[in-house]
Amino acid sequence: MKQTKAITIDAETYHADPAYSATDCKTIIGKSPEIFHKMKYGEEKLDHEPAVKKAFRAGELCHAFTLEPDRAKKAYGVCLSKATKAGKIQAEEMAAKGIEPITSVEYELASNVANAVHDNPIAKKLLSKGHAEASFWKTDPETGLSCKARTDFINGDTIIDLKTTGEGGAELIRLLKAWPDIYTTYKPLII
């Protein structure tokens, strides 16, 4: 069986690729094919509730600080409250330098999660080498559709999925089993 190799690319390039992702499939099944088409091809943006946006943001920061700490140090910076004039100015200056402003609360949460994960000896060993945000592509043999997947972290033959919410790992296992060449090459692990 031909092995599927992981490649490391930035998130923007991955998301810009037109191949179908797990999120696309969840949208088709959970919403409708019509909503999927509008979202995929730019006719409509799915607007999440503020609480959901906040959870996505927290997850994004926790992933960055835990799995890509060097990138996170360069990409994010604590900013004064943007509700103040000084905070707005500081945020604009940071953005001009390519630094994404975050609140001290966001920084503390992401740092605490990263520290807790790296304080665990097993997690620390697993995350000590490998590739964060590894991406895969394949063509589905039945439909001919180009498909893509993005893992949190790969260390050797182990795929590591960092969960920052109550969600379980069953979805990861389902997705990997749908790609037998990945599932037989890599071992899934949820931390």
Secondary structure as GFF3:
##gff-version 3
##sequence-region A 1 191
A	DSSP	beta_strand	7	8	.	.	.	ID=ss1
A	DSSP	alpha_helix	11	16	.	.	.	ID=ss2
A	DSSP	alpha_helix	22	30	.	.	.	ID=ss3
A	DSSP	alpha_helix	33	40	.	.	.	ID=ss4
A	DSSP	alpha_helix	50	67	.	.	.	ID=ss5
A	DSSP	alpha_helix	69	75	.	.	.	ID=ss6
A	DSSP	beta_strand	76	78	.	.	.	ID=ss7
A	DSSP	alpha_helix	85	96	.	.	.	ID=ss8
A	DSSP	beta_strand	100	102	.	.	.	ID=ss9
A	DSSP	alpha_helix	104	119	.	.	.	ID=ss10
A	DSSP	alpha_helix	121	126	.	.	.	ID=ss11
A	DSSP	beta_strand	131	132	.	.	.	ID=ss12
A	DSSP	beta_strand	134	139	.	.	.	ID=ss13
A	DSSP	beta_strand	146	150	.	.	.	ID=ss14
A	DSSP	beta_strand	153	155	.	.	.	ID=ss15
A	DSSP	beta_strand	158	161	.	.	.	ID=ss16
A	DSSP	alpha_helix	170	178	.	.	.	ID=ss17
A	DSSP	alpha_helix	180	183	.	.	.	ID=ss18
A	DSSP	beta_strand	187	190	.	.	.	ID=ss19
###
